[in-house]
Amino acid sequence: MNKKRMEYAASLLQTCPEYAITTIAKLCGISLSNFNKMFQSKYGMAPTEFGDKPKWID
């Protein structure tokens, strides 16, 4: 379940840059503190860094 949540979060970060991190965490059903930890663990970077990454880079 958390894997799907993180994948959804990553897609929101790239397709909806106007969304705040707190909004994305809520949309994924995760508290902000857990969201940041889980995202860092899965992607090796903070959600704010991921959102700045060009969309064509995998």
N, C-alpha and C positions, 0 to 999 in steps of 0.2 A: 504494500500500500504506500509506504513512504517513497519507494522508487518512482511510482507514478506521480506522486505529489511533487517530487523534485523535478521530474521531466516537465510537468505542467508549469511549474514555477519558472524554469529555464525558458520555456516558450513564451510565457508572459513577459519576462524581462526583455526578450529580444523583439517581440512584436508590439508591445505596449510600453514604450519607454516613459510615457507620461504617468504611469502608475507608480505610486510610492511603494517602497519595500514593505511597509506595514500593510498596505492594501493587498499586495501579492501574497503575503503570509496568511492573511485572513481568507483570501480566496482559496488557498490551498488547505485551509483548515488546520494551521499550525501556529503556535504562539511565536512571537517574533524572536525570542531568545533561542528557542529550539530550531526555528527556521534557519537562522544564521549558522548555527552549529552544523545542522544537517547539510546545508548547502555547501559550506566550506569542506566538509568531509567528502561529499560526493564529487564536487567539481574542482577542489583545490584552490578556490578563490572565493572572495566575498561576493554576495549577490550584486553589490554595487559595481564591482569590477566586471562581472560577467555581462551586465547590461550594457557596458561601454564597448564590449567586444564587437567587431564588425560581424554582421549576420552571415557572411559567406565563410567564416572560419568555423570549423567543427571542433 
